[in-house]
Amino acid sequence: MIFLFSLADRHVINLSDINKGVSQNDEVEFYTIGNDVSMRECMITDLKKRLTNALNDANMDNSKVDDLLEWLEGNYKFFPVNEYSGWLSVFVISRN
């Protein structure tokens, strides 16, 4: 399976979604590749572009985006970074 995401990540697929679509007998392995966009310095740059564009496209107020990003920038160091915290995910599904 290959999933591609838009700038606004309109359709994000996570482990919970994958588990809903597989059989109870199937084995699902999950890990992520890289944390630079999801949990590191690039997260701020990435989210500024994504959130601003998504809110503009939806004709919604984006005046609080900078406040959120400022908070994230001061606190992302406290978010866990491990093999499951990256934004680019790999799911290996073994059918039994």
C-alpha positions in Angstrom: 0.0 0.0 0.0 1.2 3.5 -0.8 -0.5 6.6 0.7 0.2 10.1 -0.6 -0.8 13.2 1.3 -1.7 16.7 0.2 -0.3 19.9 1.6 -3.1 20.1 4.1 -3.0 16.3 4.9 -6.7 16.1 4.1 -6.6 12.3 4.4 -4.2 11.1 7.1 -4.0 7.4 7.7 -2.7 6.3 11.1 -2.4 3.0 12.9 -6.0 3.1 14.2 -7.3 3.4 10.6 -5.1 0.6 9.4 -6.3 -1.7 12.3 -9.9 -1.0 11.3 -9.2 -2.3 7.8 -7.4 -5.5 8.5 -8.6 -8.9 9.8 -8.2 -9.8 13.4 -5.8 -12.5 12.3 -3.5 -10.1 10.3 -0.3 -8.9 11.8 0.5 -5.2 11.5 3.9 -3.8 12.0 4.2 0.0 12.2 7.2 2.4 12.4 8.0 5.8 11.0 10.9 7.2 9.0 12.5 10.4 10.3 11.2 12.8 12.8 12.5 16.1 11.4 9.2 17.3 10.0 6.9 15.9 12.7 8.9 16.6 15.9 11.9 18.7 15.1 12.7 22.2 13.9 11.2 21.6 10.4 7.9 21.0 12.1 7.4 24.7 12.7 8.2 25.7 9.0 6.0 22.8 7.7 3.0 23.6 9.9 3.1 27.3 9.2 2.7 26.6 5.5 0.2 23.8 5.9 -2.0 25.4 8.5 -2.0 28.8 6.8 -2.8 27.3 3.4 -5.5 24.9 4.8 -7.3 27.6 6.7 -7.1 30.0 3.8 -8.5 27.4 1.4 -11.3 26.8 3.9 -12.0 30.5 4.2 -11.3 30.3 7.9 -9.5 32.6 10.3 -5.8 31.9 10.5 -4.9 34.8 12.9 -3.9 32.3 15.7 -1.5 30.2 13.6 1.5 32.1 14.8 0.4 31.8 18.4 0.2 28.0 18.1 3.5 27.8 16.3 5.2 29.9 18.9 3.9 27.6 21.6 5.0 24.5 19.7 8.4 26.0 19.1 8.9 26.4 22.8 7.6 23.0 23.7 8.4 20.5 20.9 11.5 19.4 22.8 9.1 17.8 25.3 7.3 15.7 22.7 8.5 12.1 22.6 10.7 11.2 19.7 10.9 7.5 18.9 10.3 5.0 16.1 6.6 5.8 16.2 6.6 9.6 16.3 7.6 10.5 12.7 5.2 11.8 10.1 6.2 9.4 7.3 4.8 6.0 8.3 5.4 2.5 7.1 2.8 -0.2 7.7 3.7 -3.8 7.0 0.6 -6.0 6.9 1.0 -9.8 6.9 -2.2 -11.6 6.0 -2.7 -14.8 8.0 
